[in-house]
Amino acid sequence: TKALEAAKPKCIFADAVATAKTSILIGDLAKLIKQNGYDIGQKRLFVWLRENGYLISRKGNSWNMPTQKAMDLGLFEIKETTINHSDGHISINKTPKITGKGQLYFADKLLNNIA
């Protein structure tokens, strides 16, 4: 029963994520994981994701974008936002978001201390 009590917060977290249909920002995932007992913030989660091959660490346009491996696993999606600048040019901002599947995947790895 002690093992069941210890697993209860993780089960509640998994149930909440599994029912979520929306993808979330990496910073929001860091907050959720921290609330569930693993001390990590947004900056350290970005570093961990880069060091473990889920985000691209090469400087430039692809910095912090998901790797092909992470995309193939269905852990991320890219949200594109069009920005109209006052001088008339248009730029596109790309934001990586973690899917429900990715939220479970990363929470499991971090909460269970699996690299």
Beta strands, then each sheet from edge to edge (+ up, - down):
strand 1: 24-25
strand 2: 76-84
strand 3: 90-98
sheet 1: 1+ 3- 2+
end
